[in-house]
Amino acid sequence: MAKMTKSEILAALAEGTNMSKKEVGEFMEKMTNLAYKEVKNSGEFVLPGLGKLVKIKRAARQGRNPATGETIQIPAKTVVKFRVAKAAKEAVL
């Protein structure tokens, strides 16, 4: 089975909510922007029933260059991760 495209997701949500595809698209865009803003400001954004986006600081560490085998220093950085909710895991698995 192929992955759903953005237009297929919009069509499915529009059909299930009695909203137009355009309204669903605008809603998803606003929710995405809100999620980015909240993760940037508070460090997390919760999607009830799905999970949450979390901002995490990674410490500096040592790694290896696979081409040469040389040891290199990987600098510290901030990354965003998605933690899946228990309800979502149970529903899918």
DSSP file (Angstrom, degrees, kcal/mol; ACC not computed):
  #  RESIDUE AA STRUCTURE BP1 BP2  ACC     N-H-->O    O-->H-N    N-H-->O    O-->H-N    TCO  KAPPA ALPHA  PHI   PSI    X-CA   Y-CA   Z-CA
    1    1 A M              0   0    0      0, 0.0     2,-0.1     0, 0.0     0, 0.0   0.000 360.0 360.0 360.0 134.3    0.0    0.0    0.0
    2    2 A A        -     0   0    0      1,-0.1     2,-0.1     3,-0.0     3,-0.1  -0.418 360.0 -98.4 -81.6 156.5    1.4    3.4   -0.9
    3    3 A K        -     0   0    0     -2,-0.1     2,-0.2     1,-0.1    -1,-0.1  -0.391  43.4-103.1 -69.0 150.6    1.7    6.4    1.4
    4    4 A M        -     0   0    0     -2,-0.1     2,-0.1     1,-0.1    -1,-0.1  -0.543  34.0-134.4 -74.2 139.9   -1.1    9.0    1.4
    5    5 A T     >  -     0   0    0     -2,-0.2     4,-2.3     1,-0.1     5,-0.2  -0.419  26.6-103.7 -84.6 169.1   -0.2   12.2   -0.4
    6    6 A K  H  > S+     0   0    0      1,-0.2     4,-2.6     2,-0.2     5,-0.2   0.912 123.2  50.4 -59.7 -43.2   -1.0   15.6    1.0
    7    7 A S  H  > S+     0   0    0      1,-0.2     4,-2.2     2,-0.2    -1,-0.2   0.857 109.5  51.4 -66.8 -33.7   -3.9   16.0   -1.4
    8    8 A E  H  > S+     0   0    0      2,-0.2     4,-2.4     1,-0.2    -1,-0.2   0.892 110.5  48.6 -68.0 -39.2   -5.3   12.6   -0.4
    9    9 A I  H  X S+     0   0    0     -4,-2.3     4,-2.6     2,-0.2     5,-0.2   0.934 112.2  48.6 -63.8 -46.4   -5.1   13.5    3.3
   10   10 A L  H  X S+     0   0    0     -4,-2.6     4,-2.5     1,-0.2    -2,-0.2   0.908 112.2  48.9 -60.5 -42.5   -6.8   16.8    2.7
   11   11 A A  H  X S+     0   0    0     -4,-2.2     4,-2.3     2,-0.2    -1,-0.2   0.914 112.0  48.2 -64.6 -43.3   -9.6   15.1    0.7
   12   12 A A  H  X S+     0   0    0     -4,-2.4     4,-1.9     2,-0.2    -2,-0.2   0.913 114.6  45.2 -64.6 -43.1  -10.1   12.5    3.4
   13   13 A L  H  X S+     0   0    0     -4,-2.6     4,-1.4     2,-0.2     6,-0.3   0.888 111.8  52.4 -68.2 -38.5  -10.3   15.1    6.2
   14   14 A A  H  X>S+     0   0    0     -4,-2.5     4,-1.1    -5,-0.2     5,-1.0   0.914 111.1  47.4 -62.3 -42.6  -12.6   17.3    4.1
   15   15 A E  H  <5S+     0   0    0     -4,-2.3    -1,-0.2     1,-0.2    -2,-0.2   0.883 114.2  46.8 -66.0 -38.9  -14.9   14.4    3.5
   16   16 A G  H  <5S+     0   0    0     -4,-1.9    -1,-0.2     1,-0.2    -2,-0.2   0.661 120.6  36.3 -78.8 -16.6  -14.9   13.4    7.2
   17   17 A T  H  <5S-     0   0    0     -4,-1.4    -1,-0.2    -3,-0.3    -2,-0.2   0.430 100.0-120.9-116.9  -0.9  -15.4   16.9    8.6
   18   18 A N  T  <5S+     0   0    0     -4,-1.1     2,-0.3     1,-0.3    -3,-0.2   0.821  73.5 125.7  59.0  31.8  -17.8   18.6    6.0
   19   19 A M      < -     0   0    0     -5,-1.0    -1,-0.3    -6,-0.3    -2,-0.2  -0.775  66.3-103.8-109.9 161.3  -15.1   21.2    5.4
   20   20 A S     >  -     0   0    0     -2,-0.3     4,-2.4     1,-0.1     5,-0.2  -0.431  29.3-113.1 -78.4 161.2  -13.7   22.2    2.0
   21   21 A K  H  > S+     0   0    0      1,-0.2     4,-2.6     2,-0.2     5,-0.2   0.883 119.8  54.3 -59.1 -37.7  -10.2   21.0    1.0
   22   22 A K  H  > S+     0   0    0      2,-0.2     4,-2.4     1,-0.2    -1,-0.2   0.917 108.5  47.3 -64.0 -43.7   -9.1   24.6    1.1
   23   23 A E  H  > S+     0   0    0      2,-0.2     4,-2.5     1,-0.2    -2,-0.2   0.911 112.9  48.8 -64.6 -42.3  -10.4   25.0    4.7
   24   24 A V  H  X S+     0   0    0     -4,-2.4     4,-2.7     2,-0.2    -2,-0.2   0.911 111.2  50.8 -63.6 -42.1   -8.7   21.8    5.8
   25   25 A G  H  X S+     0   0    0     -4,-2.6     4,-2.2     2,-0.2    -2,-0.2   0.905 111.3  47.4 -61.4 -43.3   -5.5   22.9    4.2
   26   26 A E  H  X S+     0   0    0     -4,-2.4     4,-2.5     2,-0.2    -2,-0.2   0.902 112.1  50.8 -64.8 -41.3   -5.6   26.3    5.9
   27   27 A F  H  X S+     0   0    0     -4,-2.5     4,-2.6     1,-0.2    -2,-0.2   0.933 111.1  47.4 -61.5 -46.7   -6.3   24.6    9.3
   28   28 A M  H  X S+     0   0    0     -4,-2.7     4,-2.4     1,-0.2    -1,-0.2   0.890 111.8  50.7 -63.4 -38.7   -3.4   22.2    8.8
   29   29 A E  H  X S+     0   0    0     -4,-2.2     4,-2.4     2,-0.2    -1,-0.2   0.917 111.8  47.0 -64.6 -43.1   -1.1   25.0    7.9
   30   30 A K  H  X S+     0   0    0     -4,-2.5     4,-2.3     2,-0.2    -2,-0.2   0.894 112.8  49.5 -65.7 -39.5   -2.1   27.0   11.0
   31   31 A M  H  X S+     0   0    0     -4,-2.6     4,-2.5     2,-0.2    -2,-0.2   0.899 110.9  50.0 -66.4 -39.9   -1.7   24.0   13.2
   32   32 A T  H  X S+     0   0    0     -4,-2.4     4,-2.4     2,-0.2    -2,-0.2   0.927 111.7  47.5 -62.8 -45.7    1.8   23.3   11.8
   33   33 A N  H  X S+     0   0    0     -4,-2.4     4,-2.4     1,-0.2    -2,-0.2   0.894 112.0  50.6 -62.8 -40.0    2.9   26.9   12.3
   34   34 A L  H  X S+     0   0    0     -4,-2.3     4,-2.7     2,-0.2    -2,-0.2   0.910 109.6  51.0 -62.9 -42.7    1.5   26.8   15.9
   35   35 A A  H  X S+     0   0    0     -4,-2.5     4,-2.5     2,-0.2     5,-0.2   0.928 110.9  48.0 -61.3 -46.0    3.4   23.6   16.6
   36   36 A Y  H  X S+     0   0    0     -4,-2.4     4,-2.2     1,-0.2    -1,-0.2   0.926 113.4  48.0 -59.8 -45.2    6.7   25.1   15.3
   37   37 A K  H  X S+     0   0    0     -4,-2.4     4,-2.4     1,-0.2     5,-0.2   0.912 113.2  47.1 -63.3 -44.1    6.1   28.3   17.4
   38   38 A E  H  X>S+     0   0    0     -4,-2.7     4,-3.0     2,-0.2     5,-0.9   0.898 112.1  48.9 -67.4 -40.9    5.3   26.3   20.5
   39   39 A V  H  X5S+     0   0    0     -4,-2.5     4,-0.9     4,-0.2    -1,-0.2   0.913 113.1  48.7 -64.4 -40.9    8.3   23.9   20.2
   40   40 A K  H  <5S+     0   0    0     -4,-2.2    -2,-0.2    -5,-0.2    -1,-0.2   0.912 122.5  32.8 -64.1 -42.7   10.6   26.9   19.6
   41   41 A N  H  <5S+     0   0    0     -4,-2.4    -2,-0.2    -5,-0.2    -3,-0.2   0.941 135.6  17.8 -82.7 -50.2    9.3   28.8   22.6
   42   42 A S  H  <5S-     0   0    0     -4,-3.0    -3,-0.2    -5,-0.2    -2,-0.1   0.585  98.1-116.2-104.9 -11.1    8.3   26.2   25.2
   43   43 A G  S  <<S+     0   0    0     -5,-0.9    12,-3.0    -4,-0.9     2,-0.3   0.332  84.3  51.5  95.8  -8.9   10.2   23.1   24.0
   44   44 A E  E     -A   54   0A   0     -6,-0.6     2,-0.4    10,-0.2    10,-0.2  -0.994  51.3-163.1-158.6 155.8    7.2   20.9   23.2
   45   45 A F  E     -A   53   0A   0      8,-2.1     8,-2.5    -2,-0.3     2,-0.4  -0.968  20.0-146.9-140.9 121.9    3.9   20.7   21.4
   46   46 A V  E     -A   52   0A   0     -2,-0.4     6,-0.2     6,-0.2    -2,-0.0  -0.767  10.1-167.2 -97.3 131.0    1.3   18.0   22.3
   47   47 A L  E >>  -A   51   0A   0      4,-3.5     3,-2.4    -2,-0.4     4,-2.3  -0.919  33.8-126.8-108.6  99.1   -1.0   16.4   19.7
   48   48 A P  T 34 S+     0   0    0      0, 0.0     4,-0.0     0, 0.0    -2,-0.0  -0.173  90.1  10.6 -53.8 131.9   -3.5   14.6   21.9
   49   49 A G  T 34 S+     0   0    0      1,-0.1    -3,-0.0    35,-0.0    35,-0.0   0.162 129.3  56.6  86.8 -18.7   -3.8   10.9   20.9
   50   50 A L  T <4 S-     0   0    0     -3,-2.4    35,-2.8     1,-0.3     2,-0.3   0.803 103.4-105.9-108.0 -51.6   -0.8   11.1   18.6
   51   51 A G  E  <  -AB  47  84A   0     -4,-2.3    -4,-3.5    33,-0.3     2,-0.3  -0.990  33.7 -76.6 153.8-157.8    2.2   12.2   20.6
   52   52 A K  E     -AB  46  83A   0     31,-2.3    31,-3.0    -2,-0.3     2,-0.4  -0.999  20.3-127.1-145.6 148.0    4.3   15.3   21.0
   53   53 A L  E     -AB  45  82A   0     -8,-2.5    -8,-2.1    -2,-0.3     2,-0.4  -0.784  34.9-169.8 -86.3 131.8    7.1   17.2   19.3
   54   54 A V  E     -AB  44  81A   0     27,-3.1    27,-2.8    -2,-0.4     2,-0.5  -0.989  20.5-138.4-131.9 134.1    9.9   17.8   21.8
   55   55 A K  E     - B   0  80A   0    -12,-3.0     2,-0.4    -2,-0.4    25,-0.2  -0.804  29.3-174.6 -89.6 126.0   13.0   20.0   21.5
   56   56 A I  E     - B   0  79A   0     23,-3.1    23,-3.0    -2,-0.5     2,-0.6  -0.964  22.0-136.5-127.4 138.6   16.1   18.2   22.8
   57   57 A K  E     - B   0  78A   0     -2,-0.4     2,-0.4    21,-0.2    21,-0.2  -0.840  19.7-152.4 -93.5 123.0   19.7   19.4   23.3
   58   58 A R  E     - B   0  77A   0     19,-3.5    19,-1.3    -2,-0.6     2,-0.1  -0.794  15.0-127.8 -93.8 135.7   22.3   16.8   22.2
   59   59 A A        -     0   0    0     -2,-0.4     2,-0.1    17,-0.2    18,-0.1  -0.386  32.4 -93.0 -76.3 158.4   25.7   16.9   23.9
   60   60 A A        +     0   0    0     16,-0.1     2,-0.3    -2,-0.1    -1,-0.1  -0.422  55.7 173.1 -66.4 148.0   28.9   17.1   21.9
   61   61 A R  E     -C   74   0B   0     13,-2.3    13,-3.5    -2,-0.1     2,-0.4  -0.953  33.3-100.5-152.3 169.5   30.4   13.6   21.2
   62   62 A Q  E     +C   73   0B   0     -2,-0.3     2,-0.2    11,-0.2    11,-0.2  -0.776  41.5 169.3 -96.5 141.7   33.1   11.8   19.3
   63   63 A G  E     -C   72   0B   0      9,-2.9     9,-2.7    -2,-0.4     2,-0.4  -0.770  28.0-113.3-136.4-177.3   32.3   10.1   16.0
   64   64 A R  E     -C   71   0B   0      7,-0.2     7,-0.2    -2,-0.2     6,-0.1  -0.978  18.4-126.2-127.0 138.9   34.2    8.4   13.2
   65   65 A N     >  -     0   0    0      5,-3.0     4,-3.4    -2,-0.4     5,-0.3  -0.729  22.0-151.7 -76.2 115.1   34.5    9.4    9.6
   66   66 A P  T  4 S+     0   0    0      0, 0.0    -1,-0.2     0, 0.0     0, 0.0   0.782  90.5  54.9 -64.5 -25.3   33.3    6.3    7.8
   67   67 A A  T  4 S+     0   0    0      1,-0.1    -2,-0.0     3,-0.1    -3,-0.0   0.901 127.6  14.5 -73.9 -40.4   35.5    7.0    4.7
   68   68 A T  T  4 S-     0   0    0     -3,-0.3    -1,-0.1     2,-0.1     3,-0.1   0.612  91.4-125.8-111.8 -15.9   38.8    7.4    6.5
   69   69 A G     <  +     0   0    0     -4,-3.4     2,-0.1     1,-0.3    -2,-0.0   0.494  58.8 150.7  79.9   2.7   38.1    5.9   10.0
   70   70 A E        -     0   0    0     -5,-0.3    -5,-3.0    -6,-0.1     2,-0.3  -0.440  50.0-118.6 -70.4 139.0   39.4    9.1   11.5
   71   71 A T  E     -C   64   0B   0     -7,-0.2     2,-0.3    -2,-0.1    -7,-0.2  -0.639  37.9-175.6 -77.5 132.4   37.9   10.2   14.9
   72   72 A I  E     -C   63   0B   0     -9,-2.7    -9,-2.9    -2,-0.3     2,-0.6  -0.903  27.2-116.9-128.8 158.3   36.1   13.5   14.7
   73   73 A Q  E     -C   62   0B   0     -2,-0.3   -11,-0.2   -11,-0.2   -13,-0.0  -0.849  22.6-155.2 -95.6 123.2   34.4   15.8   17.2
   74   74 A I  E     -C   61   0B   0    -13,-3.5   -13,-2.3    -2,-0.6    -2,-0.0  -0.886  21.7-129.6 -97.9 121.5   30.7   16.2   16.6
   75   75 A P        -     0   0    0      0, 0.0     2,-0.1     0, 0.0   -17,-0.0  -0.229  25.3 -95.1 -71.2 159.4   29.5   19.5   18.1
   76   76 A A        +     0   0    0    -16,-0.1     2,-0.3   -19,-0.0   -17,-0.2  -0.395  53.0 167.8 -66.5 147.9   26.5   19.9   20.5
   77   77 A K  E     -B   58   0A   0    -19,-1.3   -19,-3.5    -2,-0.1     2,-0.4  -0.980  35.3-111.3-156.9 166.3   23.2   20.8   18.8
   78   78 A T  E     -B   57   0A   0     -2,-0.3     2,-0.3   -21,-0.2   -21,-0.2  -0.875  35.4-179.2-104.1 134.9   19.5   21.1   19.3
   79   79 A V  E     -B   56   0A   0    -23,-3.0   -23,-3.1    -2,-0.4     2,-0.5  -0.878  23.9-128.0-129.8 161.9   17.1   18.7   17.5
   80   80 A V  E     -B   55   0A   0     -2,-0.3     2,-0.3   -25,-0.2   -25,-0.2  -0.950  27.9-176.5-112.0 130.9   13.4   18.1   17.4
   81   81 A K  E     -B   54   0A   0    -27,-2.8   -27,-3.1    -2,-0.5     2,-0.5  -0.881  21.5-134.0-123.5 156.6   12.0   14.6   18.0
   82   82 A F  E     -B   53   0A   0     -2,-0.3     2,-0.6   -29,-0.2   -29,-0.2  -0.957  15.2-159.7-111.4 122.1    8.5   13.2   17.9
   83   83 A R  E     -B   52   0A   0    -31,-3.0   -31,-2.3    -2,-0.5     2,-0.2  -0.899  18.3-133.3-101.8 120.7    7.4   11.0   20.8
   84   84 A V  E     -B   51   0A   0     -2,-0.6   -33,-0.3   -33,-0.2   -34,-0.1  -0.518  21.4-117.7 -76.6 136.0    4.5    8.7   19.9
   85   85 A A     >  -     0   0    0    -35,-2.8     4,-2.1    -2,-0.2     3,-0.2  -0.353  18.5-119.6 -70.1 151.6    1.7    8.6   22.5
   86   86 A K  H  > S+     0   0    0      1,-0.2     4,-2.5     2,-0.2     5,-0.2   0.883 114.4  55.6 -58.6 -40.8    0.9    5.3   24.2
   87   87 A A  H  > S+     0   0    0      1,-0.2     4,-2.1     2,-0.2    -1,-0.2   0.882 107.4  49.4 -61.4 -38.9   -2.7    5.3   22.7
   88   88 A A  H  > S+     0   0    0      2,-0.2     4,-2.1     1,-0.2     5,-0.3   0.907 110.3  50.0 -67.8 -42.0   -1.2    5.7   19.2
   89   89 A K  H  X S+     0   0    0     -4,-2.1     4,-3.1     1,-0.2    -2,-0.2   0.937 112.8  46.9 -60.1 -46.7    1.1    2.7   19.7
   90   90 A E  H  < S+     0   0    0     -4,-2.5    -1,-0.2     1,-0.2    -2,-0.2   0.881 112.1  50.1 -64.8 -38.2   -1.7    0.6   21.0
   91   91 A A  H  < S+     0   0    0     -4,-2.1    -1,-0.2    -5,-0.2    -2,-0.2   0.868 119.7  36.0 -67.8 -36.8   -4.0    1.5   18.1
   92   92 A V  H  <        0   0    0     -4,-2.1    -2,-0.2     1,-0.2    -3,-0.2   0.878 360.0 360.0 -85.1 -41.8   -1.4    0.8   15.5
   93   93 A L     <        0   0    0     -4,-3.1    -3,-0.2    -5,-0.3    -2,-0.2   0.453 360.0 360.0 -92.7 360.0    0.4   -2.2   17.0
